[in-house]
């Protein structure tokens, strides 16, 4: 891990965020895969106290609850990204793309606002390097009933 005085780690400390270890995959996939300078992170589900945050936006989960869940996913993604970067988030040159799947009813249309929970945290922690292209989709269901699943592509130095 890089020096705790690096701005990324200072920001995490200021936000009272401790990055988790990489979670073991729940199925037949890897948590991340690197090709060249790009690293692809598999979809991550939101967790609270080790349990998946479930719900369906537009039915039993509010936009603000979904946004908080997306923020929780971004913290887990940063933990996985740190592992992919050899323990050093200062190697992250930029977050290239975020894809967010939101478990929602057919009439829910605020997927972009839910996904802001992840986008805002990444930009807050990584600064300009955290700003990214993204997609946000509504889907009928997500594994384990999670309210959101997010994957990420980053460029490493």
Residue frames as a rotation matrix with the C-alpha (Angstrom) as fourth column:
UNK 1
0.582 0.813 0.000 0.00
0.813 -0.582 0.000 0.00
0.000 0.000 -1.000 0.00
UNK 2
-0.039 -0.566 0.823 1.19
0.455 -0.744 -0.490 3.51
0.890 0.355 0.286 -0.72
UNK 3
-0.906 -0.394 -0.157 1.96
0.329 -0.421 -0.845 5.99
0.267 -0.817 0.511 2.01
UNK 4
-0.094 0.922 -0.377 -1.06
0.990 0.046 -0.134 6.84
-0.106 -0.385 -0.917 4.18
UNK 5
-0.248 -0.037 -0.968 -0.19
0.232 -0.972 -0.022 10.49
-0.941 -0.230 0.250 3.52
UNK 6
-0.927 0.001 0.375 -1.10
0.374 -0.068 0.925 10.12
0.027 0.998 0.062 -0.19
UNK 7
-0.774 0.633 -0.001 -4.15
-0.632 -0.773 -0.060 12.32
-0.039 -0.046 0.998 -0.96
UNK 8
-0.167 0.739 -0.652 -6.34
-0.392 0.557 0.732 9.30
0.905 0.378 0.197 -1.84
UNK 9
-0.252 0.021 -0.968 -5.71
0.669 0.726 -0.159 7.67
0.700 -0.687 -0.197 1.52
UNK 10
-0.982 -0.045 -0.183 -6.07
0.159 -0.715 -0.681 11.01
-0.100 -0.698 0.709 3.34
UNK 11
-0.539 0.839 -0.076 -9.48
-0.750 -0.437 0.496 11.45
0.383 0.325 0.865 1.69
UNK 12
-0.046 0.505 -0.862 -10.57
0.082 0.862 0.501 7.92
0.996 -0.048 -0.081 2.66
UNK 13
-0.628 -0.251 -0.736 -9.51
0.726 0.149 -0.671 8.62
0.279 -0.956 0.089 6.25
UNK 14
-0.962 0.273 0.003 -11.36
-0.263 -0.925 -0.275 11.96
-0.072 -0.265 0.961 6.27
UNK 15
-0.209 0.924 -0.319 -14.51
-0.768 0.047 0.639 10.17
0.605 0.378 0.700 5.05
UNK 16
-0.210 0.030 0.977 -13.99
-0.847 0.494 -0.198 7.49
-0.488 -0.869 -0.078 7.74
UNK 17
0.791 0.429 -0.436 -13.82
-0.605 0.653 -0.456 4.79
0.089 0.625 0.776 5.04
UNK 18
-0.217 -0.787 0.578 -11.88
-0.612 0.571 0.547 1.58
-0.760 -0.235 -0.605 5.55
UNK 19
-0.002 0.187 -0.982 -11.53
-0.964 0.262 0.052 -0.37
0.267 0.947 0.180 2.34
UNK 20
0.649 0.302 0.699 -12.58
-0.525 0.842 0.124 -4.02
-0.551 -0.447 0.705 2.56
UNK 21
-0.574 -0.740 0.349 -10.55
-0.291 0.583 0.759 -6.96
-0.765 0.334 -0.550 1.38
UNK 22
-0.576 0.343 -0.743 -11.54
-0.759 0.115 0.641 -8.48
0.305 0.932 0.194 -1.95
UNK 23
0.141 0.725 0.674 -14.62
-0.791 0.492 -0.364 -10.63
-0.595 -0.482 0.643 -1.46
UNK 24
-0.769 -0.317 0.555 -14.50
-0.012 0.875 0.484 -14.23
-0.639 0.366 -0.676 -2.63
UNK 25
-0.711 0.519 -0.474 -16.53
-0.645 -0.213 0.734 -14.67
0.281 0.828 0.486 -5.83
UNK 26
-0.214 0.758 0.616 -20.01
-0.678 0.338 -0.653 -16.13
-0.703 -0.557 0.441 -5.32
UNK 27
0.854 0.459 0.243 -19.86
-0.118 0.627 -0.770 -18.08
-0.506 0.629 0.590 -8.61
UNK 28
0.341 -0.729 0.594 -17.48
0.800 0.557 0.224 -19.05
-0.494 0.399 0.773 -11.43
UNK 29
0.736 -0.184 0.651 -15.69
0.334 -0.739 -0.585 -15.75
0.589 0.648 -0.483 -12.10
UNK 30
-0.303 -0.880 -0.366 -12.73
0.908 -0.150 -0.391 -13.67
0.289 -0.451 0.845 -10.96
UNK 31
0.328 0.452 -0.830 -13.14
0.733 -0.676 -0.078 -10.45
-0.596 -0.583 -0.553 -8.94
UNK 32
0.587 -0.157 -0.794 -11.01
-0.467 -0.867 -0.173 -8.59
-0.662 0.473 -0.582 -11.49
UNK 33
0.458 -0.475 0.751 -9.08
0.784 0.614 -0.089 -9.17
-0.419 0.630 0.654 -14.70
UNK 34
0.320 -0.446 -0.836 -6.29
-0.284 -0.887 0.364 -7.00
-0.904 0.121 -0.411 -16.09
UNK 35
0.437 -0.300 0.848 -5.30
0.870 0.379 -0.314 -6.70
-0.227 0.875 0.427 -19.73
UNK 36
-0.067 -0.553 0.831 -2.61
0.562 -0.709 -0.427 -4.15
0.825 0.438 0.358 -20.55
UNK 37
-0.944 -0.287 0.163 -3.18
0.067 -0.650 -0.757 -1.11
0.323 -0.704 0.633 -18.35
UNK 38
-0.203 0.947 0.250 -6.93
-0.753 -0.314 0.578 -1.71
0.625 -0.071 0.777 -18.07
UNK 39
-0.999 0.012 -0.037 -8.45
0.034 0.748 -0.663 -3.56
0.020 -0.663 -0.748 -15.15
UNK 40
-0.279 0.955 -0.103 -12.03
-0.415 -0.024 0.910 -4.84
0.866 0.297 0.403 -15.30
UNK 41
-0.902 0.054 0.429 -13.82
-0.404 0.245 -0.881 -5.31
-0.153 -0.968 -0.199 -11.98
UNK 42
-0.686 0.696 -0.211 -16.67
0.517 0.671 0.531 -7.81
0.511 0.256 -0.820 -11.83
UNK 43
0.045 0.823 0.566 -20.06
-0.163 -0.553 0.817 -6.64
0.986 -0.129 0.110 -10.66
UNK 44
-0.922 -0.301 -0.242 -20.25
0.215 0.119 -0.969 -5.90
0.321 -0.946 -0.045 -6.94
UNK 45
0.116 0.988 -0.101 -23.39
0.542 0.022 0.840 -6.02
0.832 -0.152 -0.533 -4.79
UNK 46
-0.111 -0.117 0.987 -24.14
-0.576 -0.802 -0.160 -3.63
0.810 -0.586 0.021 -1.91
UNK 47
-0.027 0.050 -0.998 -23.61
0.620 0.784 0.023 -4.95
0.784 -0.618 -0.052 1.60
UNK 48
0.127 0.050 0.991 -24.35
-0.704 -0.699 0.126 -3.77
0.698 -0.714 -0.054 5.10
UNK 49
0.099 -0.187 0.977 -22.84
-0.918 0.361 0.162 -5.67
-0.384 -0.913 -0.136 8.02
UNK 50
-0.774 -0.576 0.264 -21.79
-0.419 0.777 0.469 -8.43
-0.475 0.252 -0.843 5.61
UNK 51
-0.248 0.769 0.590 -25.31
0.568 0.608 -0.554 -8.98
-0.785 0.198 -0.587 4.23
UNK 52
-0.791 -0.003 0.612 -26.53
0.584 -0.306 0.752 -8.06
0.185 0.952 0.244 0.76
UNK 53
-0.630 0.610 -0.481 -28.79
-0.208 -0.729 -0.652 -5.00
-0.748 -0.311 0.587 0.68
UNK 54
-0.703 0.455 0.547 -31.91
0.702 0.571 0.426 -6.18
-0.119 0.683 -0.721 -1.11
UNK 55
-0.112 0.789 -0.603 -34.92
0.219 -0.573 -0.790 -4.39
-0.969 -0.220 -0.108 -2.55
UNK 56
-0.257 0.135 0.957 -36.54
0.966 0.035 0.255 -3.10
0.000 0.990 -0.139 -5.68
UNK 57
-0.887 -0.097 -0.451 -36.47
0.118 -0.993 -0.019 0.59
-0.446 -0.070 0.892 -6.57
UNK 58
-0.688 0.710 -0.153 -39.96
-0.576 -0.406 0.710 1.88
0.442 0.576 0.688 -7.23
UNK 59
0.117 0.721 -0.683 -41.48
0.077 0.679 0.730 -0.82
0.990 -0.138 0.024 -5.03
UNK 60
0.871 0.210 -0.444 -39.92
0.415 0.170 0.894 -1.11
0.263 -0.963 0.061 -1.57
UNK 61
-0.026 -0.928 -0.373 -36.66
0.909 -0.177 0.378 0.87
-0.417 -0.329 0.847 -1.84
UNK 62
0.822 0.335 -0.460 -36.38
0.201 -0.927 -0.316 4.66
-0.533 0.167 -0.830 -2.19
UNK 63
0.769 -0.561 0.306 -34.04
0.195 -0.251 -0.948 6.47
0.609 0.789 -0.084 -4.53
UNK 64
0.397 -0.630 0.668 -32.05
-0.833 -0.553 -0.027 7.72
0.386 -0.545 -0.744 -1.52
UNK 65
0.556 -0.175 0.812 -31.73
-0.442 0.766 0.467 4.17
-0.704 -0.618 0.349 -0.15
UNK 66
0.869 -0.219 0.443 -30.58
0.478 0.604 -0.638 3.00
-0.128 0.767 0.629 -3.58
UNK 67
0.655 -0.645 0.392 -28.07
-0.240 -0.671 -0.702 5.84
0.716 0.366 -0.595 -3.77
UNK 68
0.375 -0.502 0.779 -26.66
-0.910 -0.038 0.413 4.87
-0.178 -0.864 -0.471 -0.35
UNK 69
0.697 -0.094 0.711 -26.40
0.056 0.995 0.077 1.24
-0.715 -0.014 0.699 -1.54
UNK 70
0.853 -0.402 0.333 -24.55
0.367 0.009 -0.930 2.37
0.371 0.916 0.155 -4.69
UNK 71
0.489 -0.692 0.531 -22.14
-0.742 -0.650 -0.164 4.31
0.459 -0.314 -0.831 -2.48
UNK 72
0.466 -0.273 0.841 -21.53
-0.583 0.620 0.525 1.14
-0.665 -0.736 0.130 -0.46
UNK 73
0.861 -0.152 0.486 -20.78
0.431 0.726 -0.536 -0.70
-0.271 0.670 0.691 -3.71
UNK 74
0.743 -0.602 0.292 -18.24
-0.146 -0.571 -0.808 1.98
0.653 0.558 -0.512 -4.68
UNK 75
0.382 -0.610 0.694 -16.39
-0.913 -0.132 0.387 1.41
-0.144 -0.781 -0.608 -1.39
UNK 76
0.532 -0.147 0.834 -16.19
-0.023 0.982 0.187 -2.32
-0.847 -0.119 0.519 -2.14
UNK 77
0.914 -0.198 0.355 -15.10
0.379 0.099 -0.920 -1.57
0.148 0.975 0.165 -5.71
UNK 78
0.589 -0.736 0.334 -12.27
-0.663 -0.676 -0.322 0.61
0.463 -0.032 -0.886 -4.36
UNK 79
0.357 -0.435 0.827 -11.16
-0.656 0.513 0.553 -2.27
-0.665 -0.740 -0.103 -2.14
UNK 80
0.663 -0.066 0.745 -11.04
0.438 0.842 -0.316 -4.60
-0.607 0.536 0.587 -5.14
UNK 81
0.895 -0.336 0.294 -9.35
0.094 -0.502 -0.860 -1.93
0.436 0.797 -0.417 -7.26
UNK 82
0.503 -0.739 0.448 -6.70
-0.860 -0.376 0.346 -1.48
-0.087 -0.559 -0.825 -4.57
UNK 83
0.340 -0.349 0.873 -5.97
-0.106 0.909 0.404 -5.23
-0.935 -0.230 0.272 -4.74
UNK 84
0.795 0.017 0.606 -5.86
0.572 0.308 -0.760 -5.10
-0.200 0.951 0.235 -8.55
UNK 85
0.777 -0.515 0.363 -3.39
-0.233 -0.770 -0.595 -2.21
0.585 0.377 -0.718 -8.31
UNK 86
0.024 -0.827 -0.561 -1.04
0.434 0.514 -0.740 -4.23
0.901 -0.226 0.371 -6.12
UNK 87
0.141 0.125 -0.982 -2.25
0.990 -0.014 0.141 -2.57
0.004 -0.992 -0.126 -2.93
UNK 88
-0.638 -0.505 -0.581 -1.66
0.495 -0.847 0.192 0.99
-0.590 -0.165 0.791 -4.18
UNK 89
0.398 0.898 0.189 -4.61
0.783 -0.224 -0.581 3.16
-0.479 0.379 -0.792 -5.26
UNK 90
0.240 -0.354 -0.904 -2.19
-0.272 -0.918 0.288 5.88
-0.932 0.176 -0.317 -6.35
UNK 91
-0.790 -0.509 0.341 -1.61
0.127 0.408 0.904 3.68
-0.600 0.758 -0.257 -9.42
UNK 92
0.105 0.897 0.430 -5.16
0.849 0.144 -0.508 4.44
-0.518 0.418 -0.746 -10.61
UNK 93
-0.892 -0.428 0.145 -4.72
0.426 -0.691 0.584 6.73
-0.150 0.583 0.799 -13.59
UNK 94
-0.668 0.740 -0.081 -8.46
-0.743 -0.655 0.136 7.02
0.048 0.151 0.987 -14.15
UNK 95
-0.353 0.718 0.600 -11.81
0.177 0.681 -0.711 5.33
-0.919 -0.144 -0.367 -13.73
UNK 96
-0.995 -0.080 -0.065 -12.80
-0.053 -0.147 0.988 4.76
-0.089 0.986 0.142 -17.34
UNK 97
-0.398 0.892 -0.216 -16.34
-0.469 0.005 0.883 3.38
0.789 0.453 0.416 -17.13
UNK 98
-0.841 0.315 0.440 -18.96
-0.325 0.356 -0.876 2.42
-0.432 -0.880 -0.196 -14.59
UNK 99
-0.534 0.761 -0.368 -21.96
-0.274 0.256 0.927 0.22
0.800 0.596 0.072 -15.39
UNK 100
-0.858 0.310 0.409 -24.81
-0.430 0.002 -0.903 0.14
-0.280 -0.951 0.132 -12.93
UNK 101
-0.560 0.737 -0.378 -27.72
0.158 0.543 0.825 -2.29
0.813 0.403 -0.421 -12.90
UNK 102
-0.805 0.363 0.470 -30.62
-0.593 -0.450 -0.668 -1.14
-0.031 -0.816 0.577 -10.74
UNK 103
-0.790 0.600 -0.131 -33.23
0.602 0.798 0.028 -3.66
0.121 -0.057 -0.991 -9.58
UNK 104
-0.837 0.440 -0.326 -36.37
-0.309 -0.871 -0.382 -1.65
-0.452 -0.219 0.865 -10.38
UNK 105
0.038 0.938 0.343 -39.99
0.395 0.302 -0.868 -1.67
-0.918 0.168 -0.359 -11.37
UNK 106
-0.137 -0.044 0.990 -40.88
0.988 0.058 0.140 -0.99
-0.064 0.997 0.036 -15.00
UNK 107
0.658 0.497 0.566 -42.01
0.566 -0.822 0.064 2.57
0.497 0.278 -0.822 -14.19
UNK 108
0.624 -0.532 -0.572 -38.95
0.388 -0.424 0.818 3.60
-0.678 -0.733 -0.058 -12.12
UNK 109
0.774 -0.277 0.569 -36.87
0.508 -0.265 -0.820 6.14
0.378 0.924 -0.064 -14.05
UNK 110
0.829 -0.455 0.325 -34.29
-0.542 -0.795 0.273 7.48
0.134 -0.402 -0.906 -11.59
UNK 111
0.831 -0.551 -0.077 -31.55
0.553 0.833 -0.007 4.90
0.069 -0.037 0.997 -12.22
UNK 112
0.156 -0.794 0.588 -29.09
0.405 -0.491 -0.771 7.72
0.901 0.358 0.245 -12.87
UNK 113
0.328 0.021 0.945 -29.78
-0.675 -0.694 0.250 9.22
0.661 -0.719 -0.213 -9.43
UNK 114
0.983 -0.030 0.182 -29.21
-0.098 0.752 0.651 5.86
-0.156 -0.658 0.737 -7.73
UNK 115
0.592 -0.789 0.166 -25.92
0.753 0.466 -0.465 5.43
0.289 0.400 0.870 -9.60
UNK 116
0.439 -0.405 0.802 -24.79
-0.209 -0.914 -0.347 8.91
0.874 -0.015 -0.486 -8.49
UNK 117
0.928 -0.086 0.363 -24.09
-0.350 0.132 0.927 7.33
-0.128 -0.987 0.093 -5.09
UNK 118
0.562 -0.758 0.332 -21.15
0.688 0.651 0.321 5.46
-0.459 0.048 0.887 -6.64
UNK 119
0.350 -0.422 0.836 -20.09
0.741 -0.422 -0.523 8.15
0.573 0.803 0.165 -9.12
UNK 120
0.728 -0.022 0.685 -19.97
-0.277 -0.924 0.265 10.90
0.627 -0.383 -0.679 -6.50
UNK 121
0.871 -0.432 0.235 -17.91
-0.113 0.289 0.951 8.81
-0.479 -0.854 0.202 -4.08
UNK 122
0.439 -0.739 0.511 -15.36
0.872 0.488 -0.044 7.83
-0.217 0.464 0.859 -6.74
UNK 123
0.328 -0.286 0.900 -14.91
0.450 -0.791 -0.415 11.46
0.831 0.541 -0.130 -7.79
UNK 124
0.877 0.037 0.479 -14.72
-0.369 -0.588 0.720 12.56
0.308 -0.808 -0.502 -4.17
UNK 125
0.761 -0.593 0.262 -11.99
0.116 0.522 0.845 10.03
-0.638 -0.613 0.466 -3.29
UNK 126
0.116 -0.760 0.640 -10.00
0.863 0.396 0.313 10.02
-0.491 0.516 0.702 -6.55
UNK 127
-0.194 -0.145 -0.970 -10.59
-0.108 -0.980 0.168 13.59
-0.975 0.138 0.174 -7.76
UNK 128
0.061 0.184 -0.981 -10.35
-0.938 -0.325 -0.120 14.07
-0.341 0.927 0.153 -11.53
UNK 129
-0.815 -0.453 -0.363 -9.20
-0.551 0.799 0.240 10.45
0.181 0.396 -0.900 -11.92
UNK 130
-0.782 0.558 0.277 -12.51
0.208 0.653 -0.728 9.32
-0.587 -0.512 -0.627 -10.43
UNK 131
0.020 0.791 -0.611 -14.68
-0.633 -0.463 -0.620 11.02
-0.774 0.400 0.491 -13.05
UNK 132
-0.799 -0.287 0.529 -15.88
0.045 0.848 0.528 8.50
-0.600 0.445 -0.664 -15.62
UNK 133
-0.533 0.687 -0.494 -18.22
-0.693 -0.020 0.720 7.52
0.485 0.726 0.487 -18.42
UNK 134
-0.861 0.232 0.453 -21.12
-0.190 0.678 -0.710 5.37
-0.472 -0.697 -0.540 -17.26
UNK 135
-0.502 0.806 -0.315 -24.35
-0.278 0.194 0.941 3.57
0.819 0.560 0.126 -18.00
UNK 136
-0.829 0.348 0.437 -27.26
-0.397 0.184 -0.899 2.97
-0.393 -0.919 -0.014 -15.64
UNK 137
-0.624 0.589 -0.514 -29.91
-0.304 0.423 0.854 0.38
0.720 0.689 -0.084 -16.46
UNK 138
-0.098 0.670 0.736 -33.09
-0.951 0.155 -0.267 -0.83
-0.293 -0.726 0.622 -14.84
UNK 139
-0.698 -0.143 -0.702 -33.37
-0.397 0.893 0.213 -4.61
0.596 0.427 -0.679 -14.62
UNK 140
0.301 0.937 -0.176 -36.07
-0.432 0.298 0.851 -6.99
0.850 -0.181 0.495 -13.41
UNK 141
0.998 -0.027 0.053 -33.82
-0.035 0.453 0.891 -8.72
-0.048 -0.891 0.451 -10.85
UNK 142
0.184 -0.982 0.040 -30.23
-0.776 -0.170 -0.608 -8.94
0.604 0.081 -0.793 -9.63
UNK 143
-0.144 -0.275 -0.951 -28.52
0.223 0.927 -0.302 -11.93
0.964 -0.255 -0.072 -7.97
UNK 144
-0.662 -0.090 -0.744 -29.54
0.709 0.246 -0.660 -12.48
0.243 -0.965 -0.100 -4.34
UNK 145
0.384 0.923 -0.028 -32.25
0.903 -0.369 0.222 -9.83
0.195 -0.110 -0.975 -4.71
UNK 146
-0.469 -0.657 -0.590 -29.72
0.745 -0.653 0.135 -6.99
-0.474 -0.376 0.796 -4.43
UNK 147
0.538 0.719 -0.440 -31.03
0.412 -0.680 -0.607 -3.51
-0.735 0.145 -0.662 -5.17
UNK 148
0.810 -0.345 -0.473 -28.03
-0.578 -0.606 -0.547 -2.57
-0.098 0.716 -0.691 -7.34
UNK 149
0.524 -0.752 0.400 -24.98
0.609 0.660 0.441 -4.16
-0.595 0.013 0.804 -8.96
UNK 150
0.872 -0.284 -0.398 -22.08
-0.430 -0.834 -0.346 -2.11
-0.233 0.473 -0.849 -10.30
UNK 151
0.515 -0.781 0.353 -19.01
0.800 0.586 0.131 -3.02
-0.309 0.215 0.926 -12.35
UNK 152
0.772 -0.343 -0.536 -16.04
-0.258 -0.939 0.229 -0.82
-0.582 -0.038 -0.813 -13.18
UNK 153
0.594 -0.694 0.407 -13.22
0.764 0.328 -0.555 -0.42
0.252 0.640 0.726 -15.69
UNK 154
0.852 -0.382 -0.359 -10.09
-0.113 -0.803 0.585 1.48
-0.511 -0.458 -0.727 -14.62
UNK 155
0.668 -0.743 0.041 -6.74
0.128 0.061 -0.990 2.39
0.733 0.666 0.136 -16.15
UNK 156
0.830 -0.476 -0.292 -3.65
0.370 0.077 0.926 1.80
-0.418 -0.876 0.240 -14.06
UNK 157
0.686 -0.695 -0.216 -0.31
-0.723 -0.619 -0.306 3.57
0.079 0.366 -0.927 -14.36
